């Protein structure tokens, strides 16, 4: 387990093998979103979840770092009164 900080402000927290993302990890992007899922040889792979900063949740399927599908599974409700 470890943390990798990127120069653009994003970061990865998770498993590494030979200094590459490998296994389960969480990638925090610069927009406040987070991808939670699996990595192989530094690339997203298999099923994972992306949570936007507003709380919307997506199920994603990846293969060799390429996004195959993205399905919105939860839409966050916002309170227009601000409470």
DAQUI-V248241 format. One record per backbone hydrogen bond with DSSP energy under -0.5 kcal/mol. CO is the residue of the C=O (numbers start at 1). NH is the residue of the N-H. Records with the same first field share a line. If there is no record, write none. Layout:
CO: NH, NH
//
This chain:
2: 14
4: 12
6: 9
10: 6
11: 28
12: 4
13: 26
14: 2
15: 22
17: 20
20: 17
21: 42
23: 39
24: 15
25: 37
26: 13, 28
27: 29, 35
28: 11
29: 32
33: 29
34: 36, 51
35: 27, 37
36: 49
37: 25
38: 45
39: 23
40: 43
43: 40
44: 65
45: 38
46: 62
48: 60
49: 36
50: 52, 58
51: 34
52: 55
56: 52
57: 73, 74
58: 50, 60
59: 71
60: 48
61: 68, 69
62: 46
63: 66
66: 63
69: 61
71: 59, 73
74: 57, 76
78: 80
79: 82
//
